[in-house]
């Protein structure tokens, strides 16, 4: 969503408010920033476990 809004803002040189009048989405989605910490380490560990403990059918 952020990429679409940024593209429309640069192409038409309009404000975020004006873009969201045309795009059917709430403005809060554009301003939202997640506060959740990244889980890259956890994902890597899960992949390692899945590679070592392979199950066949």
CHARMM internal coordinates of N, CA and C (Angstrom, degrees):
IC EDIT
DIST 1 N 1 CA 1.4497
DIST 1 CA 1 C 1.5268
ANGL 1 N 1 CA 1 C 110.22
DIST 1 C 2 N 1.3190
ANGL 1 CA 1 C 2 N 116.09
DIHE 1 N 1 CA 1 C 2 N -41.81
DIST 2 N 2 CA 1.4686
ANGL 1 C 2 N 2 CA 120.24
DIHE 1 CA 1 C 2 N 2 CA -178.33
DIST 2 CA 2 C 1.5306
ANGL 2 N 2 CA 2 C 111.02
DIHE 1 C 2 N 2 CA 2 C -60.71
DIST 2 C 3 N 1.3329
ANGL 2 CA 2 C 3 N 116.92
DIHE 2 N 2 CA 2 C 3 N -40.05
DIST 3 N 3 CA 1.4623
ANGL 2 C 3 N 3 CA 120.49
DIHE 2 CA 2 C 3 N 3 CA -179.81
DIST 3 CA 3 C 1.5245
ANGL 3 N 3 CA 3 C 111.57
DIHE 2 C 3 N 3 CA 3 C -65.19
DIST 3 C 4 N 1.3260
ANGL 3 CA 3 C 4 N 115.79
DIHE 3 N 3 CA 3 C 4 N -39.65
DIST 4 N 4 CA 1.4656
ANGL 3 C 4 N 4 CA 120.08
DIHE 3 CA 3 C 4 N 4 CA 179.99
DIST 4 CA 4 C 1.5241
ANGL 4 N 4 CA 4 C 110.33
DIHE 3 C 4 N 4 CA 4 C -64.22
DIST 4 C 5 N 1.3226
ANGL 4 CA 4 C 5 N 115.65
DIHE 4 N 4 CA 4 C 5 N -45.59
DIST 5 N 5 CA 1.4647
ANGL 4 C 5 N 5 CA 120.19
DIHE 4 CA 4 C 5 N 5 CA -178.80
DIST 5 CA 5 C 1.5309
ANGL 5 N 5 CA 5 C 110.30
DIHE 4 C 5 N 5 CA 5 C -64.16
DIST 5 C 6 N 1.3345
ANGL 5 CA 5 C 6 N 116.43
DIHE 5 N 5 CA 5 C 6 N -44.21
DIST 6 N 6 CA 1.4666
ANGL 5 C 6 N 6 CA 119.28
DIHE 5 CA 5 C 6 N 6 CA 178.97
DIST 6 CA 6 C 1.5223
ANGL 6 N 6 CA 6 C 111.44
DIHE 5 C 6 N 6 CA 6 C -62.05
DIST 6 C 7 N 1.3253
ANGL 6 CA 6 C 7 N 116.49
DIHE 6 N 6 CA 6 C 7 N -39.60
DIST 7 N 7 CA 1.4667
ANGL 6 C 7 N 7 CA 120.25
DIHE 6 CA 6 C 7 N 7 CA 178.91
DIST 7 CA 7 C 1.5345
ANGL 7 N 7 CA 7 C 111.03
DIHE 6 C 7 N 7 CA 7 C -63.88
DIST 7 C 8 N 1.3162
ANGL 7 CA 7 C 8 N 116.36
DIHE 7 N 7 CA 7 C 8 N -46.00
DIST 8 N 8 CA 1.4667
ANGL 7 C 8 N 8 CA 119.84
DIHE 7 CA 7 C 8 N 8 CA 179.58
DIST 8 CA 8 C 1.5265
ANGL 8 N 8 CA 8 C 111.64
DIHE 7 C 8 N 8 CA 8 C -64.74
DIST 8 C 9 N 1.3323
ANGL 8 CA 8 C 9 N 116.53
DIHE 8 N 8 CA 8 C 9 N -37.86
DIST 9 N 9 CA 1.4647
ANGL 8 C 9 N 9 CA 119.98
DIHE 8 CA 8 C 9 N 9 CA 178.83
DIST 9 CA 9 C 1.5222
ANGL 9 N 9 CA 9 C 111.46
DIHE 8 C 9 N 9 CA 9 C -63.52
DIST 9 C 10 N 1.3335
ANGL 9 CA 9 C 10 N 117.26
DIHE 9 N 9 CA 9 C 10 N -41.54
DIST 10 N 10 CA 1.4647
ANGL 9 C 10 N 10 CA 119.45
DIHE 9 CA 9 C 10 N 10 CA -178.73
DIST 10 CA 10 C 1.5245
ANGL 10 N 10 CA 10 C 111.94
DIHE 9 C 10 N 10 CA 10 C -75.03
DIST 10 C 11 N 1.3191
ANGL 10 CA 10 C 11 N 117.04
DIHE 10 N 10 CA 10 C 11 N -38.31
DIST 11 N 11 CA 1.4722
ANGL 10 C 11 N 11 CA 119.44
DIHE 10 CA 10 C 11 N 11 CA -178.54
DIST 11 CA 11 C 1.5263
ANGL 11 N 11 CA 11 C 112.09
DIHE 10 C 11 N 11 CA 11 C -67.98
DIST 11 C 12 N 1.3172
ANGL 11 CA 11 C 12 N 116.28
DIHE 11 N 11 CA 11 C 12 N -46.34
DIST 12 N 12 CA 1.4597
ANGL 11 C 12 N 12 CA 120.38
DIHE 11 CA 11 C 12 N 12 CA -174.53
DIST 12 CA 12 C 1.5227
ANGL 12 N 12 CA 12 C 113.96
DIHE 11 C 12 N 12 CA 12 C -99.82
DIST 12 C 13 N 1.3409
ANGL 12 CA 12 C 13 N 116.02
DIHE 12 N 12 CA 12 C 13 N -4.82
DIST 13 N 13 CA 1.4665
ANGL 12 C 13 N 13 CA 122.01
DIHE 12 CA 12 C 13 N 13 CA 179.84
DIST 13 CA 13 C 1.5288
ANGL 13 N 13 CA 13 C 112.31
DIHE 12 C 13 N 13 CA 13 C 51.53
DIST 13 C 14 N 1.3272
ANGL 13 CA 13 C 14 N 113.81
DIHE 13 N 13 CA 13 C 14 N 57.21
DIST 14 N 14 CA 1.4604
ANGL 13 C 14 N 14 CA 120.60
DIHE 13 CA 13 C 14 N 14 CA 179.27
DIST 14 CA 14 C 1.5225
ANGL 14 N 14 CA 14 C 109.15
DIHE 13 C 14 N 14 CA 14 C -125.91
DIST 14 C 15 N 1.3182
ANGL 14 CA 14 C 15 N 116.58
DIHE 14 N 14 CA 14 C 15 N 169.17
DIST 15 N 15 CA 1.4552
ANGL 14 C 15 N 15 CA 122.28
DIHE 14 CA 14 C 15 N 15 CA -179.31
DIST 15 CA 15 C 1.5310
ANGL 15 N 15 CA 15 C 111.13
DIHE 14 C 15 N 15 CA 15 C -79.42
DIST 15 C 16 N 1.3160
ANGL 15 CA 15 C 16 N 114.88
DIHE 15 N 15 CA 15 C 16 N 167.22
DIST 16 N 16 CA 1.4600
ANGL 15 C 16 N 16 CA 120.56
DIHE 15 CA 15 C 16 N 16 CA 176.78
DIST 16 CA 16 C 1.5250
ANGL 16 N 16 CA 16 C 109.61
DIHE 15 C 16 N 16 CA 16 C -62.12
DIST 16 C 17 N 1.3052
ANGL 16 CA 16 C 17 N 116.20
DIHE 16 N 16 CA 16 C 17 N -40.34
DIST 17 N 17 CA 1.4599
ANGL 16 C 17 N 17 CA 120.40
DIHE 16 CA 16 C 17 N 17 CA 179.54
DIST 17 CA 17 C 1.5286
ANGL 17 N 17 CA 17 C 111.18
DIHE 16 C 17 N 17 CA 17 C -59.96
DIST 17 C 18 N 1.3095
ANGL 17 CA 17 C 18 N 116.93
DIHE 17 N 17 CA 17 C 18 N -42.91
DIST 18 N 18 CA 1.4651
ANGL 17 C 18 N 18 CA 121.41
DIHE 17 CA 17 C 18 N 18 CA -179.87
DIST 18 CA 18 C 1.5230
ANGL 18 N 18 CA 18 C 111.19
DIHE 17 C 18 N 18 CA 18 C -66.79
DIST 18 C 19 N 1.3390
ANGL 18 CA 18 C 19 N 116.92
DIHE 18 N 18 CA 18 C 19 N -38.83
DIST 19 N 19 CA 1.4690
ANGL 18 C 19 N 19 CA 119.96
DIHE 18 CA 18 C 19 N 19 CA 178.30
DIST 19 CA 19 C 1.5217
ANGL 19 N 19 CA 19 C 110.53
DIHE 18 C 19 N 19 CA 19 C -62.76
DIST 19 C 20 N 1.3380
ANGL 19 CA 19 C 20 N 116.38
DIHE 19 N 19 CA 19 C 20 N -42.86
DIST 20 N 20 CA 1.4596
ANGL 19 C 20 N 20 CA 118.94
DIHE 19 CA 19 C 20 N 20 CA -177.69
DIST 20 CA 20 C 1.5253
ANGL 20 N 20 CA 20 C 113.16
DIHE 19 C 20 N 20 CA 20 C -74.47
DIST 20 C 21 N 1.2896
ANGL 20 CA 20 C 21 N 118.26
DIHE 20 N 20 CA 20 C 21 N -10.51
DIST 21 N 21 CA 1.4627
ANGL 20 C 21 N 21 CA 119.53
DIHE 20 CA 20 C 21 N 21 CA 170.39
DIST 21 CA 21 C 1.5251
ANGL 21 N 21 CA 21 C 109.55
DIHE 20 C 21 N 21 CA 21 C -73.66
DIST 21 C 22 N 1.3300
ANGL 21 CA 21 C 22 N 116.24
DIHE 21 N 21 CA 21 C 22 N -29.42
DIST 22 N 22 CA 1.4658
ANGL 21 C 22 N 22 CA 120.90
DIHE 21 CA 21 C 22 N 22 CA -179.76
DIST 22 CA 22 C 1.5280
ANGL 22 N 22 CA 22 C 112.48
DIHE 21 C 22 N 22 CA 22 C -90.53
DIST 22 C 23 N 1.3360
ANGL 22 CA 22 C 23 N 116.94
DIHE 22 N 22 CA 22 C 23 N -31.29
DIST 23 N 23 CA 1.4624
ANGL 22 C 23 N 23 CA 121.82
DIHE 22 CA 22 C 23 N 23 CA -178.14
DIST 23 CA 23 C 1.5303
ANGL 23 N 23 CA 23 C 108.55
DIHE 22 C 23 N 23 CA 23 C -95.85
DIST 23 C 24 N 1.3117
ANGL 23 CA 23 C 24 N 118.47
DIHE 23 N 23 CA 23 C 24 N 127.23
DIST 24 N 24 CA 1.4702
ANGL 23 C 24 N 24 CA 119.96
DIHE 23 CA 23 C 24 N 24 CA -177.77
DIST 24 CA 24 C 1.5326
ANGL 24 N 24 CA 24 C 112.64
DIHE 23 C 24 N 24 CA 24 C -78.58
DIST 24 C 25 N 1.3255
ANGL 24 CA 24 C 25 N 115.72
DIHE 24 N 24 CA 24 C 25 N 72.84
DIST 25 N 25 CA 1.4660
ANGL 24 C 25 N 25 CA 120.97
DIHE 24 CA 24 C 25 N 25 CA 177.87
DIST 25 CA 25 C 1.5247
ANGL 25 N 25 CA 25 C 108.47
DIHE 24 C 25 N 25 CA 25 C -151.29
DIST 25 C 26 N 1.3243
ANGL 25 CA 25 C 26 N 117.69
DIHE 25 N 25 CA 25 C 26 N 151.47
DIST 26 N 26 CA 1.4665
ANGL 25 C 26 N 26 CA 119.57
DIHE 25 CA 25 C 26 N 26 CA 178.56
DIST 26 CA 26 C 1.5279
ANGL 26 N 26 CA 26 C 111.94
DIHE 25 C 26 N 26 CA 26 C -71.81
DIST 26 C 27 N 1.3166
ANGL 26 CA 26 C 27 N 116.94
DIHE 26 N 26 CA 26 C 27 N 145.71
DIST 27 N 27 CA 1.4644
ANGL 26 C 27 N 27 CA 121.97
DIHE 26 CA 26 C 27 N 27 CA 179.93
DIST 27 CA 27 C 1.5172
ANGL 27 N 27 CA 27 C 112.34
DIHE 26 C 27 N 27 CA 27 C -64.04
DIST 27 C 28 N 1.3105
ANGL 27 CA 27 C 28 N 117.07
DIHE 27 N 27 CA 27 C 28 N -26.87
DIST 28 N 28 CA 1.4628
ANGL 27 C 28 N 28 CA 120.35
DIHE 27 CA 27 C 28 N 28 CA -178.28
DIST 28 CA 28 C 1.5274
ANGL 28 N 28 CA 28 C 112.09
DIHE 27 C 28 N 28 CA 28 C -62.59
DIST 28 C 29 N 1.3402
ANGL 28 CA 28 C 29 N 118.08
DIHE 28 N 28 CA 28 C 29 N -25.92
DIST 29 N 29 CA 1.4641
ANGL 28 C 29 N 29 CA 120.12
DIHE 28 CA 28 C 29 N 29 CA 177.87
DIST 29 CA 29 C 1.5190
ANGL 29 N 29 CA 29 C 111.26
DIHE 28 C 29 N 29 CA 29 C -66.59
DIST 29 C 30 N 1.3023
ANGL 29 CA 29 C 30 N 117.54
DIHE 29 N 29 CA 29 C 30 N -29.75
DIST 30 N 30 CA 1.4636
ANGL 29 C 30 N 30 CA 121.52
DIHE 29 CA 29 C 30 N 30 CA 179.13
DIST 30 CA 30 C 1.5215
ANGL 30 N 30 CA 30 C 110.90
DIHE 29 C 30 N 30 CA 30 C -74.97
DIST 30 C 31 N 1.3096
ANGL 30 CA 30 C 31 N 117.77
DIHE 30 N 30 CA 30 C 31 N -37.37
DIST 31 N 31 CA 1.4502
ANGL 30 C 31 N 31 CA 121.87
DIHE 30 CA 30 C 31 N 31 CA -175.99
DIST 31 CA 31 C 1.5263
ANGL 31 N 31 CA 31 C 113.69
DIHE 30 C 31 N 31 CA 31 C -88.62
DIST 31 C 32 N 1.3171
ANGL 31 CA 31 C 32 N 117.72
DIHE 31 N 31 CA 31 C 32 N -8.66
DIST 32 N 32 CA 1.4613
ANGL 31 C 32 N 32 CA 121.88
DIHE 31 CA 31 C 32 N 32 CA -176.16
DIST 32 CA 32 C 1.5218
ANGL 32 N 32 CA 32 C 111.43
DIHE 31 C 32 N 32 CA 32 C -68.19
DIST 32 C 33 N 1.3272
ANGL 32 CA 32 C 33 N 116.82
DIHE 32 N 32 CA 32 C 33 N 132.95
DIST 33 N 33 CA 1.4584
ANGL 32 C 33 N 33 CA 123.68
DIHE 32 CA 32 C 33 N 33 CA 173.35
DIST 33 CA 33 C 1.5251
ANGL 33 N 33 CA 33 C 107.58
DIHE 32 C 33 N 33 CA 33 C -127.54
DIST 33 C 34 N 1.2968
ANGL 33 CA 33 C 34 N 117.24
DIHE 33 N 33 CA 33 C 34 N 123.92
DIST 34 N 34 CA 1.4542
ANGL 33 C 34 N 34 CA 120.98
DIHE 33 CA 33 C 34 N 34 CA -179.23
DIST 34 CA 34 C 1.5257
ANGL 34 N 34 CA 34 C 110.48
DIHE 33 C 34 N 34 CA 34 C -68.93
DIST 34 C 35 N 1.3197
ANGL 34 CA 34 C 35 N 116.37
DIHE 34 N 34 CA 34 C 35 N 138.69
DIST 35 N 35 CA 1.4616
ANGL 34 C 35 N 35 CA 122.06
DIHE 34 CA 34 C 35 N 35 CA 177.00
DIST 35 CA 35 C 1.5237
ANGL 35 N 35 CA 35 C 110.97
DIHE 34 C 35 N 35 CA 35 C -101.52
DIST 35 C 36 N 1.2994
ANGL 35 CA 35 C 36 N 116.11
DIHE 35 N 35 CA 35 C 36 N 1.86
DIST 36 N 36 CA 1.4444
ANGL 35 C 36 N 36 CA 122.09
DIHE 35 CA 35 C 36 N 36 CA -177.19
DIST 36 CA 36 C 1.5315
ANGL 36 N 36 CA 36 C 109.91
DIHE 35 C 36 N 36 CA 36 C -72.27
DIST 36 C 37 N 1.3252
ANGL 36 CA 36 C 37 N 117.76
DIHE 36 N 36 CA 36 C 37 N 134.40
DIST 37 N 37 CA 1.4613
ANGL 36 C 37 N 37 CA 119.19
DIHE 36 CA 36 C 37 N 37 CA 179.11
DIST 37 CA 37 C 1.5244
ANGL 37 N 37 CA 37 C 111.04
DIHE 36 C 37 N 37 CA 37 C -70.24
DIST 37 C 38 N 1.3143
ANGL 37 CA 37 C 38 N 115.42
DIHE 37 N 37 CA 37 C 38 N 151.43
DIST 38 N 38 CA 1.4622
ANGL 37 C 38 N 38 CA 120.03
DIHE 37 CA 37 C 38 N 38 CA 179.60
DIST 38 CA 38 C 1.5241
ANGL 38 N 38 CA 38 C 111.35
DIHE 37 C 38 N 38 CA 38 C -66.03
DIST 38 C 39 N 1.3109
ANGL 38 CA 38 C 39 N 116.72
DIHE 38 N 38 CA 38 C 39 N 149.29
DIST 39 N 39 CA 1.4564
ANGL 38 C 39 N 39 CA 121.33
DIHE 38 CA 38 C 39 N 39 CA -178.10
DIST 39 CA 39 C 1.5159
ANGL 39 N 39 CA 39 C 111.41
DIHE 38 C 39 N 39 CA 39 C -120.58
DIST 39 C 40 N 1.3289
ANGL 39 CA 39 C 40 N 116.46
DIHE 39 N 39 CA 39 C 40 N 34.79
DIST 40 N 40 CA 1.4558
ANGL 39 C 40 N 40 CA 120.70
DIHE 39 CA 39 C 40 N 40 CA -177.36
DIST 40 CA 40 C 1.5274
ANGL 40 N 40 CA 40 C 111.51
DIHE 39 C 40 N 40 CA 40 C -64.06
DIST 40 C 41 N 1.3207
ANGL 40 CA 40 C 41 N 117.15
DIHE 40 N 40 CA 40 C 41 N -38.66
DIST 41 N 41 CA 1.4676
ANGL 40 C 41 N 41 CA 120.87
DIHE 40 CA 40 C 41 N 41 CA -179.26
DIST 41 CA 41 C 1.5196
ANGL 41 N 41 CA 41 C 110.35
DIHE 40 C 41 N 41 CA 41 C -64.76
DIST 41 C 42 N 1.3259
ANGL 41 CA 41 C 42 N 116.41
DIHE 41 N 41 CA 41 C 42 N -43.06
DIST 42 N 42 CA 1.4566
ANGL 41 C 42 N 42 CA 120.89
DIHE 41 CA 41 C 42 N 42 CA 178.71
DIST 42 CA 42 C 1.5233
ANGL 42 N 42 CA 42 C 111.20
DIHE 41 C 42 N 42 CA 42 C -63.45
DIST 42 C 43 N 1.3097
ANGL 42 CA 42 C 43 N 117.39
DIHE 42 N 42 CA 42 C 43 N -43.54
DIST 43 N 43 CA 1.4722
ANGL 42 C 43 N 43 CA 120.89
DIHE 42 CA 42 C 43 N 43 CA 179.11
DIST 43 CA 43 C 1.5206
ANGL 43 N 43 CA 43 C 111.34
DIHE 42 C 43 N 43 CA 43 C -62.46
DIST 43 C 44 N 1.3261
ANGL 43 CA 43 C 44 N 116.91
DIHE 43 N 43 CA 43 C 44 N -41.09
DIST 44 N 44 CA 1.4574
ANGL 43 C 44 N 44 CA 120.83
DIHE 43 CA 43 C 44 N 44 CA 178.87
DIST 44 CA 44 C 1.5217
ANGL 44 N 44 CA 44 C 110.73
DIHE 43 C 44 N 44 CA 44 C -62.95
DIST 44 C 45 N 1.3220
ANGL 44 CA 44 C 45 N 117.08
DIHE 44 N 44 CA 44 C 45 N -41.86
DIST 45 N 45 CA 1.4676
ANGL 44 C 45 N 45 CA 121.30
DIHE 44 CA 44 C 45 N 45 CA 179.84
DIST 45 CA 45 C 1.5249
ANGL 45 N 45 CA 45 C 110.88
DIHE 44 C 45 N 45 CA 45 C -64.78
DIST 45 C 46 N 1.3103
ANGL 45 CA 45 C 46 N 117.68
DIHE 45 N 45 CA 45 C 46 N -39.78
DIST 46 N 46 CA 1.4702
ANGL 45 C 46 N 46 CA 121.04
DIHE 45 CA 45 C 46 N 46 CA 178.01
DIST 46 CA 46 C 1.5212
ANGL 46 N 46 CA 46 C 110.20
DIHE 45 C 46 N 46 CA 46 C -63.95
DIST 46 C 47 N 1.3162
ANGL 46 CA 46 C 47 N 117.30
DIHE 46 N 46 CA 46 C 47 N -40.71
DIST 47 N 47 CA 1.4754
ANGL 46 C 47 N 47 CA 120.42
DIHE 46 CA 46 C 47 N 47 CA 177.47
DIST 47 CA 47 C 1.5241
ANGL 47 N 47 CA 47 C 111.30
DIHE 46 C 47 N 47 CA 47 C -63.30
DIST 47 C 48 N 1.3394
ANGL 47 CA 47 C 48 N 116.98
DIHE 47 N 47 CA 47 C 48 N -41.48
DIST 48 N 48 CA 1.4617
ANGL 47 C 48 N 48 CA 120.72
DIHE 47 CA 47 C 48 N 48 CA 178.46
DIST 48 CA 48 C 1.5202
ANGL 48 N 48 CA 48 C 110.77
DIHE 47 C 48 N 48 CA 48 C -61.53
DIST 48 C 49 N 1.3217
ANGL 48 CA 48 C 49 N 117.10
DIHE 48 N 48 CA 48 C 49 N -43.98
DIST 49 N 49 CA 1.4587
ANGL 48 C 49 N 49 CA 120.71
DIHE 48 CA 48 C 49 N 49 CA 178.51
DIST 49 CA 49 C 1.5225
ANGL 49 N 49 CA 49 C 111.58
DIHE 48 C 49 N 49 CA 49 C -63.62
DIST 49 C 50 N 1.3229
ANGL 49 CA 49 C 50 N 116.36
DIHE 49 N 49 CA 49 C 50 N -40.20
DIST 50 N 50 CA 1.4658
ANGL 49 C 50 N 50 CA 119.87
DIHE 49 CA 49 C 50 N 50 CA -179.68
DIST 50 CA 50 C 1.5231
ANGL 50 N 50 CA 50 C 111.14
DIHE 49 C 50 N 50 CA 50 C -67.07
DIST 50 C 51 N 1.3266
ANGL 50 CA 50 C 51 N 117.82
DIHE 50 N 50 CA 50 C 51 N -32.94
DIST 51 N 51 CA 1.4724
ANGL 50 C 51 N 51 CA 120.24
DIHE 50 CA 50 C 51 N 51 CA 178.31
DIST 51 CA 51 C 1.5185
ANGL 51 N 51 CA 51 C 111.85
DIHE 50 C 51 N 51 CA 51 C -72.65
DIST 51 C 52 N 1.3186
ANGL 51 CA 51 C 52 N 117.63
DIHE 51 N 51 CA 51 C 52 N -35.79
DIST 52 N 52 CA 1.4803
ANGL 51 C 52 N 52 CA 119.55
DIHE 51 CA 51 C 52 N 52 CA -177.73
DIST 52 CA 52 C 1.5139
ANGL 52 N 52 CA 52 C 112.15
DIHE 51 C 52 N 52 CA 52 C -81.66
DIST 52 C 53 N 1.3139
ANGL 52 CA 52 C 53 N 117.90
DIHE 52 N 52 CA 52 C 53 N -28.02
DIST 53 N 53 CA 1.4714
ANGL 52 C 53 N 53 CA 120.14
DIHE 52 CA 52 C 53 N 53 CA -177.61
DIST 53 CA 53 C 1.5194
ANGL 53 N 53 CA 53 C 110.02
DIHE 52 C 53 N 53 CA 53 C -113.22
DIST 53 C 54 N 1.3086
ANGL 53 CA 53 C 54 N 114.78
DIHE 53 N 53 CA 53 C 54 N 69.44
DIST 54 N 54 CA 1.4581
ANGL 53 C 54 N 54 CA 120.76
DIHE 53 CA 53 C 54 N 54 CA -177.99
DIST 54 CA 54 C 1.5240
ANGL 54 N 54 CA 54 C 109.50
DIHE 53 C 54 N 54 CA 54 C -78.52
DIST 54 C 55 N 1.3037
ANGL 54 CA 54 C 55 N 115.85
DIHE 54 N 54 CA 54 C 55 N 133.88
DIST 55 N 55 CA 1.4653
ANGL 54 C 55 N 55 CA 121.53
DIHE 54 CA 54 C 55 N 55 CA 177.38
DIST 55 CA 55 C 1.5090
ANGL 55 N 55 CA 55 C 109.07
DIHE 54 C 55 N 55 CA 55 C -114.03
DIST 55 C 56 N 1.2931
ANGL 55 CA 55 C 56 N 116.45
DIHE 55 N 55 CA 55 C 56 N 138.43
DIST 56 N 56 CA 1.4525
ANGL 55 C 56 N 56 CA 120.99
DIHE 55 CA 55 C 56 N 56 CA 178.16
DIST 56 CA 56 C 1.5136
ANGL 56 N 56 CA 56 C 108.23
DIHE 55 C 56 N 56 CA 56 C -112.57
DIST 56 C 57 N 1.3003
ANGL 56 CA 56 C 57 N 116.14
DIHE 56 N 56 CA 56 C 57 N 123.90
DIST 57 N 57 CA 1.3626
ANGL 56 C 57 N 57 CA 129.44
DIHE 56 CA 56 C 57 N 57 CA 174.59
DIST 57 CA 57 C 1.4016
ANGL 57 N 57 CA 57 C 133.84
DIHE 56 C 57 N 57 CA 57 C 24.08
END
COOR INIT
IC SEED 1 N 1 CA 1 C
IC BUILD
